[in-house]
Amino acid sequence: MKTFVIFTSAAEHLAANLRKKTNNLEFIFPKKNKEGRRFFPDGEVYIRIPEINKLKNKRVIVLHSGIPSPNSGLIELEMILQILKDRKIRPEIFFTYFPYCRQDKTFEPGETNVAENLIQKSVNYYGVKKIYSIDPHFGRMAWVKKYPIVSISAIPLLIKRIKEDFGRDILLLSPDKGGKRRTGISGLNKKRINSFKVKHFSSKMAIKERTIGVVDDIIGTGGTLLRFYDFSKNAGAEKIIALITHGVLDAGINKIKKRFTKLYLTNTINKKEANVDITDLISRALAKGEDERSS
């Protein structure tokens, strides 16, 4: 069966490389308005899928990245899902970066788990059959088991690159407990107190004169990674290298590039600093999903 991939504007940067990796996908790019934009002058989003009649009874994947426009990007995504729902088409969603992924639990009364709410609405209202996400911040949380979520890790790609460039004698560490939960890689004991504050503890790992690779899911402001850098440097590390899946904020990326020996960053988000391609992960995941449908 033919598989159709609908690209949101935030994921279009992946199309060229993904096209090289597979020949069984047909790409669809929603049409822009008459001015050649996805947005009207007042900021409202415009979406049209002229190929909609081709999608009935076909496998449809919506490919989306939650950055650079988390809010308008979600409106764009929901408009695509509504167009499909109107035609009784039940798609799958592939999030290269899941929007609002760090709001994945509550700390204070009056907060909400935004990440779970988005997934719940996608599945229960729009009829989404499966949700793929690369290194989601909520990976391995208990609530994830309630939904048809497939978590895919880019970490093996990052580790492969650092070992090719710096040899195999690398000490891989997570910067905090959340990273350890998601990756299984040990590291510093950093505890989040609430939505805004974190507290750091020391590590018992032997760091002196070692090449350290810190593995994390996100560069935001860069604060966590810079604190990791300071701790590791003070402990005598020789080289400190960052292996990051999602580069969210340019300011944070720039801070890490200035301090760390090297930054390995995937292209889940369209950043000029990205030097590790994840389109193989996408093509393999979609091919596996097709095999499961056929079995």
CORURQUI-V598597 format. One record per helix or strand of 3 or more residues. SS is the DSSP state (2 for helix, 1 for strand). FROM is the first residue (numbers start at 1). LEN is the number of residues. If there is no record, write none. Layout:
ss: {SS/SS}
from: {FROM/FROM}
len: {LEN/LEN}
This chain:
ss: {1/2/1/2/1/2/1/2/1/2/1/2/1/2/1/1/1/2/1/2/1/2}
from: {3/9/25/50/59/70/92/114/130/142/149/155/171/177/190/198/211/223/239/250/262/279}
len: {5/13/5/5/7/17/6/11/5/5/4/12/4/7/3/3/9/12/9/10/5/16}
